[in-house]
């Protein structure tokens, strides 16, 4: 039976992706788990695996074409299998934008907009037969805005018919896309577009006496800006900070790495932190939760995202079920995940599903900072460098390694006292590092 390869969703806010390149050609034999293509998203370039074995019968989308999440991009099947359904799949796949009669590039309806497009004729039929003021022949056509607005075909049609500028309509569709209903709502309100509720910040005028140049914003930077703005405006943060005596941990780490066992990875401080966080989420389950789907949900596995700096910005792939992994296996997977993140070789399932995150800026000499909770997660741990500072031990003043860390928590998920207990246990695990080995 033919198997459709579809555009995967990596993160709750991903709505579309594009093909970077195909790594197989039509007619090639593929096995389940083979990498068949690389796709570009706002966050990272991701490898797509084949989820079935067979022959690459049909490639439906060429490199550079944007496809909505769930859209068909290829078909894998038997060599002699009829592919009657391929035509239907190809028809549902969006094509590149083509010029419309008004000279503006008009996108074909995506799968997510099919209902919008199908309803166009009904809405036109329901429109008043006598021309309104906005539709009168003497009214000049409103020119399109300088910056292209994301809108469905129906929204563009109704905006032209009603003389409404799309750039002033607040989109309620995926990724801020303007829908036909958004345009109709503006028309019902008298043609005055509602002001967008998305915070954009004040626009500071450009000083012509100060030399500068515009900077092209990457898709990843746009995604980071959008998600962090959403996080700061919708998640009520509170912050808890503590210091960790790292003496025992640093000694144990050195002993493990000095073993020279080829079967063991070289352990990092981050490996111990990830393990300690996994144990903390299991012990304090009120922290292993997040506001998703319109309500609070508590999770059973310790899924932890690791913030990894890349040239274009930041990605945070997920380590799943950390509580069920041995310390050595957890370290191996964390190292592999970071390496593949830096070389754009992450898999789709690794870009979603985290319940908390860890961001370590210690290698950059940062001693303390606070991080922003990502929507869909309940907390994030910000870790600073391990510093040699004066400490008191057994009534004596000495110098020892200390690390500061700050836990940012969504206040809808838990409260200060519960968060403090969880952070205290996390600190205890790091100060008694043998707990991380069992």
C-alpha positions in Angstrom: 0.0 0.0 0.0 1.3 3.5 -0.9 2.5 5.6 1.9 2.3 9.4 1.8 5.2 11.4 3.2 3.9 14.6 4.7 5.3 17.8 6.1 5.9 17.1 9.8 5.0 19.6 12.6 7.9 20.5 14.9 6.5 22.7 17.7 3.0 23.8 18.4 3.4 27.1 16.4 4.8 25.6 13.2 2.3 25.9 10.3 4.5 25.3 7.2 7.9 24.3 6.0 9.8 24.1 2.7 12.0 21.5 1.0 15.7 22.2 1.1 16.8 19.2 -1.0 15.8 15.7 -1.7 18.4 13.1 -0.9 16.7 10.4 -3.0 15.3 10.4 -6.5 12.1 8.9 -7.9 12.7 5.1 -8.4 15.2 4.8 -5.6 14.7 2.0 -3.1 14.4 3.4 0.5 14.3 1.6 3.8 12.4 2.6 6.9 14.6 5.1 8.8 16.5 6.3 5.8 17.0 10.1 5.5 15.1 11.0 2.4 15.0 14.9 2.5 16.0 18.0 4.3 13.3 20.6 5.2 13.7 24.2 6.3 11.5 25.6 9.1 11.7 28.8 11.0 13.8 27.2 13.7 16.1 24.8 12.0 16.9 22.6 9.0 15.5 19.1 9.7 16.1 15.7 8.2 13.0 13.6 7.3 13.1 9.9 7.7 11.1 7.4 5.7 8.6 5.7 7.9 8.0 2.8 5.5 10.2 0.8 3.1 9.6 0.7 -0.6 10.3 2.7 -3.8 10.3 6.5 -4.0 7.4 6.5 -6.5 6.6 10.2 -6.7 8.2 13.5 -5.4 5.3 15.9 -5.2 7.1 19.1 -4.0 10.2 20.6 -5.5 13.0 22.3 -3.4 12.1 25.8 -2.3 8.3 25.2 -2.3 6.5 25.9 1.0 4.1 23.3 2.2 1.6 23.5 5.1 2.0 21.0 8.0 0.4 17.7 7.0 0.7 18.4 3.3 1.8 15.6 1.1 5.4 15.9 -0.3 6.1 12.4 -1.7 4.8 8.9 -2.1 6.5 5.7 -1.2 5.1 2.4 -2.4 5.8 -0.9 -4.2 7.5 -0.7 -7.6 4.4 -2.0 -9.6 1.7 -0.5 -7.3 -0.9 1.7 -9.0 -0.9 5.3 -7.6 -4.4 6.5 -8.4 -4.5 8.6 -5.2 -1.2 10.4 -6.0 -3.1 12.9 -8.2 -5.3 13.9 -5.3 -2.4 14.3 -3.0 -0.6 16.5 -5.6 -3.6 18.6 -6.0 -3.8 19.2 -2.3 -0.1 20.3 -2.2 0.3 24.1 -2.6 2.1 25.5 -5.6 4.4 28.6 -5.8 2.7 31.9 -5.9 1.6 33.1 -9.3 0.6 36.6 -10.4 -3.0 37.4 -10.3 -4.9 39.8 -12.4 -4.0 42.8 -10.3 -0.3 42.1 -10.6 0.0 40.9 -7.1 1.3 37.4 -6.4 -1.7 35.3 -5.4 -1.1 32.1 -3.5 -3.1 29.0 -4.3 -5.2 27.8 -1.4 -3.3 25.5 1.0 -4.9 22.5 2.6 -5.6 24.5 5.7 -7.5 27.1 3.6 -9.6 24.7 1.6 -12.7 25.4 3.6 -12.1 29.1 3.3 -11.7 28.9 -0.5 -14.7 26.6 -0.9 -16.9 29.1 0.9 -15.9 32.0 -1.4 -18.8 31.6 -3.8 -21.3 31.3 -0.9 -20.0 34.6 0.6 -20.1 36.4 -2.7 -23.7 35.2 -3.3 -24.6 36.5 0.2 -23.1 39.9 -0.5 -25.6 42.8 -1.1 -26.8 43.1 -4.7 -26.8 46.9 -4.5 -23.3 48.5 -4.3 -22.4 49.8 -0.9 -20.3 52.9 -0.4 -17.2 50.8 -0.2 -18.2 48.9 -3.4 -19.3 52.0 -5.4 -17.6 52.3 -8.8 -16.3 55.8 -7.9 -14.4 54.5 -5.0 -10.7 54.0 -5.9 -9.2 50.6 -5.4 -7.1 50.4 -2.3 -3.5 49.6 -3.3 -1.9 46.6 -1.6 0.4 47.4 1.3 4.2 47.6 0.7 4.8 44.5 2.9 2.9 41.4 1.8 0.3 40.3 4.3 -0.3 36.6 5.0 -3.9 36.0 4.0 -6.1 33.3 2.5 -7.3 33.6 -1.1 -10.9 34.3 0.2 -9.6 37.1 2.5 -7.9 38.8 -0.4 -10.9 38.5 -2.7 -13.3 39.9 0.0 -10.8 42.7 0.9 -10.7 43.8 -2.8 -14.5 43.6 -3.1 -15.1 45.6 0.1 -12.3 48.1 -0.3 -10.5 47.1 2.9 -6.7 47.3 3.3 -5.4 43.9 4.4 -2.5 45.5 6.2 -4.8 46.9 8.8 -6.7 43.7 9.4 -5.7 41.7 12.5 -5.3 38.0 11.4 -6.6 35.3 13.7 -5.5 32.4 11.5 -2.4 30.3 11.9 0.8 32.4 12.2 -1.3 35.6 12.1 -2.8 34.8 8.7 -5.8 36.9 7.7 -8.9 34.8 7.1 -12.1 35.6 5.2 -14.0 35.9 8.6 -11.4 38.6 9.7 -12.2 40.7 6.7 -16.0 40.2 7.1 -15.6 41.3 10.8 -14.0 44.5 9.7 -16.7 45.1 7.1 -19.4 44.6 9.8 -17.7 47.1 12.0 -18.0 49.8 9.3 -14.7 49.2 7.5 -12.4 50.2 10.3 -9.9 47.5 10.9 -9.3 46.4 14.5 -5.9 47.2 15.8 -3.7 44.1 16.1 -3.3 42.7 19.6 0.2 41.4 18.9 2.7 43.6 20.7 5.1 45.1 18.3 6.8 47.7 20.5 7.1 51.4 19.8 8.5 52.4 16.4 11.6 54.6 17.0 12.2 57.0 14.1 15.5 56.5 12.2 18.1 59.2 12.8 19.5 60.2 9.4 22.6 61.6 11.1 23.5 58.3 12.7 25.0 56.0 10.0 23.2 52.6 9.9 21.9 50.0 7.5 18.8 47.7 7.4 19.4 44.1 8.5 17.6 41.2 6.8 15.9 39.2 9.6 16.3 35.5 9.2 13.3 33.1 9.6 14.8 31.8 12.8 15.2 35.2 14.3 11.6 36.0 13.3 10.4 32.9 15.0 12.5 33.6 18.2 11.1 37.2 18.3 7.5 36.0 17.9 7.7 33.2 20.5 9.6 35.3 23.1 7.1 38.1 22.6 4.3 35.7 23.1 6.0 34.2 26.2 6.6 37.5 27.9 3.1 38.7 27.2 1.1 35.6 28.0 3.1 33.7 30.7 3.3 35.1 34.2 6.9 34.4 35.2 8.5 34.2 38.6 12.1 33.5 39.3 14.0 31.6 42.0 17.8 31.7 42.3 20.3 29.7 44.3 24.0 28.8 44.6 25.3 25.3 44.3 28.5 24.0 46.0 30.1 22.2 43.1 33.1 20.7 44.9 31.9 17.1 45.0 30.4 17.2 41.5 33.6 18.5 40.0 35.7 15.9 41.8 33.4 13.1 40.7 33.3 14.3 37.1 37.1 14.4 37.0 37.3 10.9 38.4 34.8 9.5 35.8 36.6 11.2 32.9 40.0 10.0 34.2 38.9 6.4 34.0 39.6 6.5 30.2 36.9 3.9 29.6 36.3 4.0 25.8 32.7 2.8 26.5 31.9 6.0 28.4 31.5 9.5 27.1 33.4 12.4 28.6 30.9 13.8 31.1 30.1 17.5 31.2 28.6 19.7 34.0 25.5 19.9 31.8 25.1 16.1 31.9 24.8 16.2 35.7 22.3 19.1 35.5 20.1 17.3 33.0 20.1 14.2 35.2 19.3 16.2 38.3 16.4 18.0 36.5 15.0 14.7 35.3 15.0 13.4 38.9 13.4 16.6 40.2 10.6 16.5 37.7 9.7 13.0 38.8 9.8 13.9 42.5 8.0 17.2 42.2 5.4 16.5 39.6 3.7 19.9 40.0 6.7 21.3 38.2 6.4 18.7 35.4 3.4 20.4 33.9 2.4 23.2 31.5 -0.5 25.2 30.2 -1.4 23.5 26.9 -4.6 23.0 25.0 -6.3 25.7 27.1 -5.7 24.1 30.4 -3.1 22.7 32.8 -1.7 19.3 32.1 0.7 17.2 34.2 3.2 15.0 32.4 4.7 11.6 33.4 8.0 11.6 31.5 10.9 14.0 32.1 11.3 15.6 28.6 14.0 18.2 28.7 15.0 20.7 26.0 18.7 21.7 25.7 19.3 25.2 24.4 22.0 25.1 21.7 23.5 28.2 20.2 23.8 28.1 16.4 25.1 30.8 14.0 21.5 31.9 13.1 20.2 32.0 16.6 19.1 29.3 19.0 17.5 25.9 18.9 16.3 23.8 21.8 16.0 20.1 20.8 14.4 17.7 23.2 15.7 14.7 25.2 12.8 12.5 25.9 12.2 10.2 28.9 15.4 11.3 30.6 14.3 9.6 33.9 14.5 6.2 32.2 18.0 6.5 30.9 21.3 5.6 32.6 23.6 8.5 33.3 26.0 7.4 30.6 23.3 6.9 28.0 21.8 10.3 28.9 25.2 11.9 28.4 25.7 10.2 25.0 22.3 11.3 23.7 22.8 14.9 25.0 26.2 15.2 23.2 24.8 13.7 20.0 21.8 16.0 20.1 24.0 19.1 20.5 26.3 18.0 17.7 23.4 17.4 15.3 21.7 20.6 16.3 24.8 22.6 15.3 25.0 20.8 11.9 21.3 21.0 11.1 20.7 17.3 11.3 17.9 17.2 13.9 14.9 14.9 13.4 11.3 16.2 13.5 10.4 14.6 16.8 13.3 16.2 18.5 12.0 19.7 18.0 8.9 19.3 20.2 7.6 17.7 23.3 9.7 19.3 26.0 8.2 20.0 29.4 11.1 22.2 30.7 14.4 23.5 29.3 18.0 24.1 30.4 20.1 27.0 29.1 23.8 27.0 30.2 25.8 30.1 29.4 28.6 29.2 31.8 31.0 28.6 29.0 30.6 32.2 28.0 31.7 33.5 31.4 28.1 34.4 32.5 27.7 33.9 36.2 23.9 34.5 36.5 20.9 35.2 34.2 17.2 34.6 33.9 15.6 32.7 30.9 12.2 33.0 29.4 9.7 30.1 29.6 8.8 28.8 26.2 5.1 28.5 25.5 4.0 24.9 26.0 6.5 24.3 28.8 6.3 25.1 32.5 9.8 26.2 33.4 13.3 26.8 32.3 16.6 26.5 34.2 19.3 29.1 33.5 22.8 28.0 34.5 25.9 30.1 35.0 29.6 29.3 35.1 31.3 27.3 37.8 33.5 29.9 39.6 36.1 29.7 42.3 34.9 31.9 45.1 35.5 32.2 48.9 33.3 29.6 50.7 32.9 28.5 54.3 33.5 24.8 55.0 33.6 23.3 58.5 34.0 26.7 60.0 36.9 27.6 57.8 37.2 30.1 55.0 38.5 28.5 51.8 38.1 28.8 48.0 35.8 26.4 46.2 33.7 26.0 43.0 30.3 27.5 43.1 27.6 27.7 40.4 24.5 30.0 40.3 21.3 28.9 38.7 17.9 30.5 38.2 14.6 28.7 37.7 12.0 30.6 35.8 8.5 29.2 36.3 5.1 29.8 34.8 3.0 31.0 37.9 -0.1 29.3 36.4 1.7 25.9 36.8 2.9 26.2 40.4 3.7 28.7 43.2 6.8 30.0 44.9 6.9 27.6 47.8 6.5 24.5 45.7 9.0 25.9 43.2 11.5 26.6 46.0 11.2 23.0 47.2 11.9 21.7 43.7 14.9 23.9 43.2 16.2 22.9 46.6 16.0 19.3 45.6 17.7 20.0 42.3 20.5 21.7 44.3 20.8 18.7 46.6 21.2 16.4 43.7 24.1 18.4 42.3 25.7 18.7 45.7 25.4 15.0 46.2 26.3 13.9 42.6 26.3 10.2 43.2 22.5 10.5 43.3 22.8 11.3 39.5 24.5 8.0 38.8 21.7 5.7 40.1 
